[in-house]
Amino acid sequence: MNKVSDMTEFEAKDAKLLDQILVVDFSQFLAGPLAGLKLADFGARVIKIERPEVGDLCRNLYLSDVDVNGTNTLFHAINRNKQSYSADLKNPKDLAKIKQLIKKADVVIQNFRPNVIKRLGLDYDSVKGLNPNIIYASVTGYGATGEWHELPGQDLLAQAKSGLMWLSGDADQPPTPMGLAVADQLAGNILVQGILAALVSRSQTGQSCLVETSLIEVLLDFQFEVLTTYMNDEEKRLPNRSSINNAHAYLSAPYGVYQTKDGFIALAMMPVDGLAEMISCEALKNNSNPKEWFSKRDIIKQVLVDHFKLQPSQYWMDIFVKNDVWASEVLDWKSLFKSEGFKQLDYIQELSLDNGQTIKTTRSPLTINGNVLSSTIAAPSIGEHNQLIDEEYGLTPHYKFQNQQKGE
């Protein structure tokens, strides 16, 4: 862990804010495991429950043909800094041990479909019976009830239902999904918000808490600004994407990405007439009416498209930086990694694998008291920590414990 030179002993420990918190994580794929990852970065002990031999299905869900030590890079990125405990939840002996572990936990995370988790006897009411102080966190596709609740909770499908796809791309293009698993990413982070709030509440009240979110709800929350605009528009007008260089359906020209002589630049909000003067664009110098910057958005953008192609990106950026304009060159990953700004973030960390290999990944984006949250602990192998956890928590596959719970 990186530390600033004048860090006090208390401040250094303070970076592991959840040092005494035990998380039992039943989730797979991305949203739930991402929540576990964030809690682990805060210092919580996260025990990942996986099926024997098979493990989390994400172990074999490939983004590309890149893997490390036989496991795909996606799994390593999401499940670093955790421990793995393999258990067959349909096996009474394994289930009895898991229930013993739950009794000692602070947080349980799961993303099973609603009916599946209940059949296993690991739904909130059942777990609360085992551990009255538990924080139980659940992420689903479309909520625990309602017409959609049994539908597959997959990121692209949730994007499709949420209306989000009509905000990206140009007007003449079909619905355009975001190029990331944005629903899963948002759900994982929002679930952590709820878990942390529940932990604070429990410290004050001693009571358990059920924290729930879904892919559809986080995508609606993601759109809260534009949905508020839509709901309060008497005409209920749908998003009107620009036909040229659309970057935000509700913002006027010049907002967008423009090709230059040798690359691309992104330009945010600014007065069109002021921009025209600055870049010596005679065709736009008389556009002083802000209302026309939206009504004539595509016309203005087309003029800028032609104008920006006359000079290289650096020429335009020198003008923009000098005048404190909200603009940026558009970087790909190679140019991003070469940039001094990125290097100064020190955002890459190396994880150490058992076979001596290392894998590079990103660190937590948070700094606590000057302390960067980082760890060299790689994602575990399936059931890697069974013996350690059995011995530490005294887990035994006896039936007396299980039968006691059935009688409660």
PAFILUM-551539 format. One record per atom (N, C-alpha, C): x, y, z. Coordinates in steps of 0.2 Angstrom, whole numbers, plus 5000, padded with zeros to 4 digits. Example, Ala and Ser with C-alpha at 12.3 -4.5 7.8 and 13.67 -1.06 7.14 Angstrom:
2
506649725039506249785039506649845039506449895035506849955036506450005039
***
This chain:
408
500449945000500050005000500450065000500350114996500750174995500550225001501050255004500850305009501250365008500950425010501350485010501850485016502350525015502950515020502750545027502250585027502150615034501450585037501250525035500650495037500750465044500350485049500350455055500150385056500250355061500050285062499350275061498950315065498250315065497950325058498250375054497950385047498150325043498650295043498850235039498350185040498150165047497650115048496950135046496850205046496250235044496050215036496550205032496450185025496050125025496050075030495750015030495150025034494650065032494050085036493650025038493649965034493149915036493549855038494049865042494549815044494249755047493749765051493449715055492749685052492649705046492049685043492149625039491649575040491649505036491149505031491249495025490749495020490749425017490149395016490049335013489749345006490049335001489849354994489649294990488949284989488749234984488649254977488849314975488649334969489149314963488949314957489349304951489349354946489749344941489849394936490049464938489649514937490049584938489749624944489049634944488749684948488949664956488749604958488849584965489549584967489949544963490649544964491049614964490749664960491049724960490949764967490349754970490249774976490749744981490849684981491249644985491949674984492149684978492849714977492949784980492449824980492449894983492549884990492149844993492249835001492849805003493149764999493849735000494349785000494249834995494749884994494749935001494149935004494049975010494349935016494549875015494849835020494449775023493849775021493449715023493749645021493549595024493749525022493149505018493249485012492749465008492849395006492449345008492449275006491949265001492249244995491849224989491649154989490949144989490649074989490649054982490948994980490948974973490748894973490448874968490348804967490948764966491048704969491648664968491748654960492348654958492648644952492448694947491748714947491548764942491748834944491548854950491748924952491248974949491349034950491049094947491049084940490449084936490449074929490849134925490949184929491349234926492049214925492349164928493049144927493149124920492649104916492649084909492249124904492049184907491749234902492249284899492449264893493049304890492849364887493149424888493049484885493449474878494049444878494449434872494749364873495349354869495749294870496249304875496249354879496749364884496649334891497049294893496949264900497649264903497549254910498149254914498049184919498549144918498549084922497949044921497649044915497149004913496449034915496449094918495849124920495749194916495149214914495149274910495249334914495549384911495749454914495149484918494549474915493949504918493849484925493949414926493849384933494349414938494949414935495549444940495349514942495149554937495049624939494449634944493949594944493349604948493449564955493849514955493949474961494549474965494949524963495649524967495449544974495949524979495949544986495349514989495149454987494649414990494849344992494449304996494649234997494049194994494249134992493749094989493549034994492949014994492748954998492248924994492448854992491948824988491448774992490848784989490348744993489748734988489448674989488848654985488248664989487948724987487348744992486748694992486748644987486248594987486448534991487048534994487348484998487248505006486848465009486648485016487248495021487848455020488448465024488748535022488848545016489148615014488648675016488048665015487548715017487548735024487648675028487748685036488348735037488848715034489448755035489448825033489048835028488948905025488548945030488048915033487548945038487948965044488448925046488848935052489249005050489549005044489949065042489549125042488849125040488449175040488349205047488249165051488149185058488749235061489349225058489849265060489949325055489549335050489649385045489349455047489549505044489249575044488849585038489049565033488749575026488649515022488049505019487949455014487749485008488149465002487949494995487749434991487149444987486949394983486549424977486649384971486249414965485949354961485649304965485249254962484649284960484249244956483549264954483149254961482649294962482249294968482049224970481749184966481549124968482049074970482649074966483249034968483449034975483649104977483949114983483449084989482749094988482349074993482348994993482348954988482348884988482948864991483548894991484148874995484148895002483548925004483548945011484048995013484249045009484749095010484449165008483749165008483449235007483549275014483349335013483449385019483149365025482549335025482149315031482549255034482749215030483149155033483749175036484149215032484849235035484749275041484249315041484149365047483949315053483649255052483549215057484249185060484649175056485349155058485749205061485649265059486149325061485649385061485449405067484949455068485249525066485949525066486249595064486549595057486349555053486649555046486349615042486849635038486749675032486649635026486049625023485949585017485849625011486249615006486349655000486149614994485649634990485449594985485449644978485649614973485549654966485249604961484749624958484349584953484349624947484049594942483949624935483449684935482849664938482249704938481849714944482149694950481749704956481549634958481349624964481149564967480449544966480049594963479349574962479149614955478549604953478349644947478349594941478149624935478049584929478749564926479249604927479949584924480349544929480149534935480649514940481049444938480649404934480949334933481349344926481449394923481749404917482549404918482949384913483649374914483949444915484349454921484649524923485349524919485349544913485949554909486049624907486649654907486749724906486449744900486549714894486349744888485549744888485249694890484549694891484249744895484549754900484349814905484449884902484949894898485049954894484449964889484249904886483749904881483149934884482949904890482349924893482249994896482850014898482950084902482850144897482850144891482850204887483550234886484050204889484650234888484950234881484750184877485050184871484850234866484350274868484150324863484550394865485050394869485350454871486050454867486350394865486950394862486950384855487450404851487450394844487050454840487150464834486850514830486050504829485750554827484950544826484850494820485250484815485050434810485350364812485550354818485850294820485350254824485350184824484850144828485050154836484650134840484750134847485450114848485850144852486550134853486750124860486950054862487150044869487850074871487950084877488550104879489050044879489750064877490250014876490549984882490149984888490349954894489749924897489849884902489349854906489149904911488849954909488650014913488149994919487649954917487149934922487449894928487949854926488249814931488749854936489049894932489549944936489149984941488650014938488250064942487950024948487649964947487349924952487849904958488449884956488949864961489149924965489249984962489450044966488850064970488250064968487650094972487450044977487549974976487449934981487949944987488549964986489049974991488850034995488550084991488250144995487750125000487350084998486850055003487050015008487549975007487949935012488249975017488650025015488950075020488450115024487950135021487450175025487150125030486950065028486650015033487149995038487849995037488349975042488350035047488250095045488250155049487650155054487050135050486450135054486450075059486750015058486749965062487249985068487750025067488150045073487850085078487250115075486850155080486250125083485950075079485350045081485449975083485949935080486049865081485649825077485249855072484749815068485049795062484749745059484949715053484649765047484849755041484549795036484549755029484049765025484049735018484149785013484649785010484849835004484749804998484349834994484149804987484249854981484449834976484449874970484449824964484349854958484249814952484549854946484749814941485049844935484549904932483949894932483449934929483450004933483449994939483350054944484050094943484550064943485150104943485250144936485050114931485050144924484550204924483950194927483450254928483750304932484150294938484450344942485050374938485350334933485850364929485650424925484950414923484650464918484250514922484350524928483850564932483750634930484350664927484250734925483850734918483950694913483550704907482850674908482750624913482050594914481650654917481950694922481650744925481450794920481850814915481650854910481050834906481050764904480550734900479850734904479950714910479250714914478950784915479350834915479050904916478950944910479050904904478950934897478250924896477750974895477050964894476950924887477450934882477350894876477650824876477950814882478250744882478650724876479150774874479550764869480150714870480250664866480750614867481450644865481950614868482650644866482750654859483050714857483150734850483950734849484150674847484950674846485150714840485650744841485950784835486150734829486050764823486250724817486950724816487350764819488050774818488350774825488850734826489250734832488850734838488350694839487950694845488350674851488350704856488650684862488250694868487650734868487150744873486550764870485950724870485350744867485050804869485250834875484850884878485350954878485950944875486351004875486451034868486551094867486551134861487251124858487351154852488051164849488451214854489051204854489551154850489651084853489251064858489451004862489550944858490150914858490250854853490950844852491050794848491750774847491850784839492450824838492650844831493250814829493250794822493850774819494350834817494950824818495450874816495850854810496350884809496750864803497150804805497250784811497650724813497350694819496750704821496450674827495750694828495650694835494950714837495050764843494550804844494450844850493750844853493650854859493050854862492950924865492350954863492151024865491551024869491551054875490951054879490551114878490251134883489751194883490151264882489951304878490251374877489851414872489851484873489451524868489751514861489251504856489451494849489851554846489551614847489851674845490551684847490651664854491351674857491851624854491551564853492051514850492251534843491751554839491851574832492451634832492351674836492851734837493551704838493551654843494251624846494551584840494151544836494451504831494451534824494251594824494251634817493851594812493251584815492751554810492151604808492251634803491851684800491151664800490951604798490351584796489851584802490151584808489751574815489851634819490151694817490251744821489551784823489051774819488451814820487951774824488151714827487651674831487651694838487351744840487351764847486751754850486251714847485551704851485651624854485651624860485751554863485251504861484651524860484051484858484251444851484551484847484751454840485251404841485651404846486251364847485951284847485251284849484951214850484551204843484151254841483651244836484051234829484651274829485151264823485751224824485651174829486251134832486651104826486251064822486651024817486951074811486651134810486951174805487551204808487551224814488151254818488751194818488551134820489051084820489351064814488951074808489251054802489751104800489651174802490151224800490751204804490751184811491251174815491651104812491251054810491550994807492051014802491851054797492251074792492851124794492751164799493251214801493851174805493651134809494151094814494651054810494351034804494850984800495351024796495351094797495851134794496551134797496551114804497151114808497251054812497851034814497950974819497650994826497550934830497250944836497650994841498350984841498751024845498651104844498551124837498451194836497751214839497251174839496651194842496751194850497051144852497151144860497551194863498051224859498451274861497951344862497451344857497051404858496551394864496251334865495851324870496151324877496751304878497051304884497151374886497451414881497551484882496951524884496351504882495751544883495351504889495551454892495251414897494551394895494551364889493951334886493951254888493251234889493151164891493251124885493851094884494051054878494551004880494650954876495150904877495250864871495950844870496050804864495750734866495550694861495250624862495850574862495950544868496450494868496250424867496650384864496450314864496950284870496850214872497250194877497950194877498250194871498950194870499250264872498850314869499050384870498950404878498350374880498250394888498750364892499050304891499550274895500150314894500350344889500950374888500950444891500350474892500250544894500550554901500850604903501150624909500550624915500050654913499450654918499250594920499150544916498950474918499550444922500150454920500750424924500750454931500550514932500550544938500050524943499550494940498950464944499150404948499750364945499950304948499350254949498950244943498350214943498450134942498950114940499050044938499450004944499149944946499449904951499549834949500049804952500249734949500049684955499649634953499449574957499949524956500049484962500549434962500149364962500349324957499949264957500449204960500149154962500449094965501049074961501049064955501549044951502149084949502149144952502649194951502449244946501949234942501749284937501449344940501349394937501049454939500449474934499949514936499449534932499349614933499349654928499249724929498449734929498249784934497549804934497549874937496949894937496849964940496749964948496850014951496750014958496150054960495950054966495350094968495450164967494950204965494950274963494950314969494950284975494950324981495550334985495650384988496250404993495950424999496250385005495950405011496550425015496450495018497050525022497650525018497650535012498250535008498550465006498150415008498350345007497950315001498350294996497950254990497750184992497150174990496850104992497150054986497650014988497949964983498049904987498149854983498349784986498649744980499149704982499449654977499149584977498549574981498249514981497849494975497949444972497649424966496949384967496549374962495949334963496149264965495749234969495949174972495749114967496049054968495748994964495148974968494848924964494148904967494348864974494048884979494048844985494748854989495148904986495848914989495848914996495348945000495448965007494948915011494748865008494248825012494548795019495148765019495448745025495548805030495848855027495948915032495348935035494748945031494148975034493848915039493848855037493548805041493948805048494548805048494948805054494848875058494848925055494748995058494049005062493548985058492848995060492548935063492948875064492648815066492048785063492148785056491548765052491548685052490948655053490948585053490248565050490248515046489648495042489148455046489048475053488548435057487848455055487448405057486748425055486348455061486648445067486248475073486148545072486648585070486548655068486048665063486048635058485548645053484848625055484748575059484148555061483848605066484348635070484148685075483748745071484148765066483848825062483148805059483048745057482348725054481848735059482048725066481548725071481448795074481848845071481748905074481148945071
***
